Amino acid sequence: MMRQYELVERIQRYKPQVNEALLNKAYVYAMQKHGDQKRASGDPYFSHPLEVAAILTEMHLDESTVAVGLLHDTIEDTSATRREIEEMFGEDIGRLVEGLTKLKKLDLVSKRAAQAENLRKLLLAIADDVRVLLVKLADRLHNMRTLDYVPPHKRARIAEETMDIYAPLAGRMGMQDMREELEDLAFRHINPEAYRTITDRLAELGEYNRETLGDITVTLKDRLAENGIEAEVYSRQKKPWSVFRKMESKALSFEQLSDVFGFRIIVDKVDDCYRALGVVHRKWNTVPGRFKDYISTPKQNDYRSIHTTIVGPSKQRVELQIRTREMHEVAEYGVAAHAIYKDKPAAEKANGQDAGGGISKDSNAYAWLRRTIESLSEGDNAEEFLEHTKLELFQDQVFCFTPKGRLIALPRGATPVDFAYAVHTDIGNSCVGAKINGRIMPLVTRLQNGDEVEVVRSNAQTPPAAWEHVVVTGKARAAIRRASRMAVRKQYAGLGHRILERAFERAGEAFSRDILKRGVKRLGHKEVDDVLAAVGRGEIPSDDVVRAVFPDYQGSRNASIPAGGAEGDGWFNLTNAEGMMFRIPGDAASPDAQGVAAREAINRAIPIRGAASDMPVRFSPEGAVPGDRIIGISTPGKGITVYPIQSPALAAYDDQPERWIDVRWDIEGLEKRRFAAQIVVTAINAPGSLAEIALIIGQLDANIHTLSMVRTAPDFTEMVFSLEVWDLKHLNGVIAGLREAEAVSTVERASG
Ligand code: MN
């Protein structure tokens, strides 16, 4: 076991003015408190906090953080209290040890919801003081190194939690060494066979290539020296987990892996990085498309380096990373390195004056942490949050710009919708299109590094729920879900209100929100709006609501469908393909002549902005109505076809961005008029069904232009209506109204 003077010596190597007294006091206190406690391995328990402290010295952390490492298990496992620790070591250390104690209680819960809660608490604790994370990671690293002594049933869970949360978090905070070691230790327990196989192969390969690697190292050193560049050069081998991940994700065999070996060139100044790059590129051929300058555009976790891949002497690909010593330390130690470059140890700073524990507020890692914590308060489901955070932890970044040049970092695979939400939630919610590098592009386009993205916006919109599948960031997904939940709820509540108005009227009773309040509890709800939405969704029959308010009411179903009459009484007879006859009220069905006239009027002057004036414009068969977000597709010689943005037909044009045209409704100040839209209604096959449907459509002020019917099953008929409606709100009202009808099973907007 390490003695206290050894610990002091380790710190003195990077911090000569070490507070020896503090360390000695913490060492003795922790040793006495843990007393004769033993670890699973049989070692004295104190060996664990001591090893954790040693790991913290490897990260070059100050003595108060190392002291927290020594004390981190005392409150949880011994008679020590926060008060006692504060009295002996100060408030700062007491707070940190207490924070770690709280986190420990959350460890290794198997339920996913509880895991998510754990991650939330961890992130909040880190934001408070990043030293909590550094000690927690050191603690986890030592526990992983000694995992063999833990009972097998616990091992898998610890390893998986490490792989899922702690390793990516270390990576996200820029601590690559920590990340790699945690991943490999976890990999060894999660998939022992794969781990052993890859480790053996890597060892063989390293042996086989030893000479070549030595040759390249010597050549690199000589060339750089000839050009007056002082540099440290060494080769490194990919870690087993990263080899395995690459084999899996790219479906490659071990032999097909091309970049198992890499070289690092460490220089003094940023200038030297670019000069070294010149030397390398003059000496060897490079592999196209593999050059990356993370110095001018750092990664989100503050990683900076130049990456390039050359073709080596025996035709193998060799990756080179070129960086300064400072960049190297940031790459190895991440947020911990920011602490190193601070003048004063963080503990001496006034509490709350900086971001905590020396993490720089300017660092990208910190910005990410803040954003993630913000989304904690937005997301209302802990499991969704875990899913998103995990997703974001694993993904690489793309960097895009607003037209004003603001840098927006997004996970790889992000779309303009993600971009819009990253800029601001309001911008995401009102996004209807995007220009990428000046050209209108589909919203499903994956953004590339350096893209300039201009979001095309329209007010009075809610994002379609389908966008949830278009986005990759948690922020966008949560906002879309929230917006569509709210929109749907509002829509149903509005519909419920109208349904209840009519139901109360039938019962001969007055209706108002106040009157409805009387029945809310009896119906098992808390708020009037809950009841309205439930009625709108069809969960509560309207008669039940009337009865809840007026218990004597008997019910009145079927009274609202009028009896038939002779022809000429304002009703039309329709016969469907099977010879069944329906009667529908005349004000709901437009006679053909009227319909054609209306249709022509619609086609004559389509109020669309964005289309060149001499181009003929028409609507796609499913129609589009004001309020729909629309996209124009141009067909040479034929003009522009306008589609609602959710139309599946648009997918056919994904690979022809030049045909996409940014169009918008231009109806401001124009006289109110109707637009065509198709809906598909599946109705129960019973006499009177069509009549009921047509009646509702008429009552809701829509015209039926055409109707076709197909019997899809013995009990169901699919009806495709071409309706003429005022706008999207009107159409949604009609759809919602039809969904309430007893004869109706489903109603959807037609898609293409
Ligand atoms: Mn511990």
Boltz pocket constraint, residues with backbone or C-beta under 6 A from the ligand:
constraints:
  - pocket:
      binder: B
      contacts: [[A, 48], [A, 72], [A, 73], [A, 139]]
      max_distance: 6.0
